[in-house]
Amino acid sequence: MLIMLKHSLHRIQHKQPKRGLSFSTGRRSFFHPRPLEPPSLLLQTLDFFLQREYPTMPKIKTNRVKYPEGWELIEPTLRELDAKMRQAEMDEHDGKRKCEALWPIFKLSHQRSRYVYDLYYRRDEISKELYEFCLDQGYADRSLIAKWKKSGYERLCCLRCIQPRDHNYGTTCVCRVPKHLREEKVVECVHCGCQGCASGD
């Protein structure tokens, strides 16, 4: 708004000073019938035009986040997991397959979501407000938690493992197969490195 005022001041044109002031904002032109006498009248005139042009001023958005009650108890753990995730992103990937480079990030993201999920649904240690805050701020995966609440998906590692389009023959990942039904005893999911997340395991 201050920048707009500064630019608008340069566009003020004095026409018939004894009769009034002609003023342009770039969007519209106005004529104020009052003459320009004392310097303070200029500010009053600007207010007059701005009130006509912008009758309702929008609220100023700030980056300040209001943390719910109880945040200080879980913040250290979440910050620690965030730091580990940033470190995993910067680690060298020499000698690893492209998919393997993402495994630590997927595992930390899963760990962070599971931490928030357990605090709210299993231990009942945080409020619903704080739980929703964690979801809204990206500290937990809302879609993954929604799957954990469904029967058969309580230990799901990541959403890609249950997307048929991401696997051969339109099935799910091998990590979703119960251990007693696997042909191979040791498996690793290509997407996230999971070694088994079937509910019965």
N, C-alpha and C positions, 0 to 999 in steps of 0.2 A: 504494500500500500504506500509506503514512503517513497519508493521508486516511482510509482505512478504519479504521486503528488509532485515530485521533482520534475518529471517530464511535463506534467500538465502546466506547471508554472511557466515553463518556457513557451508554452503555446498560448498564453494569455494575450489577447489583442485588445488594445484600448480603442474603442470606437465610441465617439460622442461621450467623452468623459463626464460631461455635465449631466448627461441623461442616464447613463448606466454603464454596465460592463458586459461585453460579449466574451463568452468563455467556451472552449472546446475541450472535451476529454478524449477525443480520438474516436469515440463511439457516437456521441451526440453533441450538438451545439446548443448553448443556452444563452439567454439574455436576462441579466439581472437589472431591475429598474433602479436600484439604488446607486447614487454616485459614489465614486472612490474619493474619499476625503482623508481620514486618518489611516495610517498603515495597518492598524488592527482590523479595519474593516475588510481588508483583503482576506484575512483568515476567516472571518465570519462569512464572507461571500463563498469561499471555498467550501466551508461546511454546508452551506445552503445547497450548493450544486451536488456535493457528494451524497448528501442525504436523499436527494432526488434520484441520483444515478444508482446508488447502492443503499436502498432503504434498510436492508438487513445485512449486517456484517457477518461473514462466516466465522465459525469458531476456528481459532488457530490450533493446528495439530502440533503436538509435541511428541518427542521420542521418549518421554518419561513413562516408564511402566509402573503401574501400581501392583505391587506384589501382595497376594492374599496372606492371611494369617497362617503361620506354619511354614512359610517358604524358607525361613532361615534354618529350619531343621533338615531339609532335604537338599538345600542349595549346594553344600560342599560335595555331596556324592554326585550330583548332576554336573557340577563344574569339573570334577575329576574325570568323569566319563567323557565330557566334551574335550578336555585336554588330550585324553588318550586317542580320541577320534581324530583330532587335528594332527597328532603325531603319526597316526597310522596313514593319514593322507600324504604326509611328507616323506615317509620312509621310502627307501630305495626298493625297487622291484626287480632288481637284477636276478636272473635265473628263475623267475616265476612266470607262470602263464598269466595272460592278461586277466583272466577271471580270478586267479588266485590273489591278485593284488587287491581285490575288493573284499575278500573274505573277512579280514580284520574289521573293516568298517561295518559290514553287515552284522557281524557278531556283537560289536559294541552298540550298534543301534538297537539290536534285539535286547541286549542286556539293559539298556536304558529304559526301553518300553516296559520290559518285565518288572523292573524296579518300581516304576510308577503304578503299574497294574497291581502288583502285590500289595503295595502300600494302601491302595484304596479298596480293592475287592477282597483281599485275604486277611490283611492285618487290621484294616479299618483304622489306620493311623493318620490319614489326611482327610480333609473335608472335600465335599463335592466341588466347591468353588476352586480349591487348590488343584484338584484333579483336572478340572476343565481348563484351568489356566495352563497347566503343563501340556495339555493337548494342543491348545490354541497357540502356544509359544514354540511348538515343535520339539518339546522335550520327550515326547512319546509319540508313537505312530498310531493315530486314531483307527485307521483301517485294520491294522494288524491286531490291535486290542479287540476290535469288534469281532474278529474271527476267533480269538481265544475264548470268548464268551459262548461260543457255539460248541455243541457236542461233537467230539471227534477232532477238534482243532485246538485243544487246550495247550498243546506243546508246539504248535506250528512255528517254524523258524522264520520264514519270510513269505510274502505274498506270491512271489514268482514261482515258488515250488508247487503251487496249486493252480497255475494258469496252464490249461491244456495247450494253448497256442505256442507256449514256450518249450514244448517237449515233443519228442517223436511220438507218432501214432496218436496224438491227442490225449495223452494220459497225464499223470502228475509225476513229480520228481521221485527218484528212487528212495530218497530219505523219508518219504511218506509211507513206505512199505514196512510193516512190522518186522522186527528182527527175525522172528521165527519163520517167516515166510520168504526171506531173502535167499537167493542162490549164493550171493557173496556176503561174507560175514562183515567185512569192512567196506563201507562206501563213503563217498564224499560228494555232496551236492555240488554241481558245477557252478550254480549261481552264488551260493553263500558259504559253501564248505561244510554244511550241516551233515552230521553222521547218523542222523536218525531223529525224527520228531513225531513219530506215530504215537497216538494217545496211549496205546497199550504197552509201550516199551518202558 
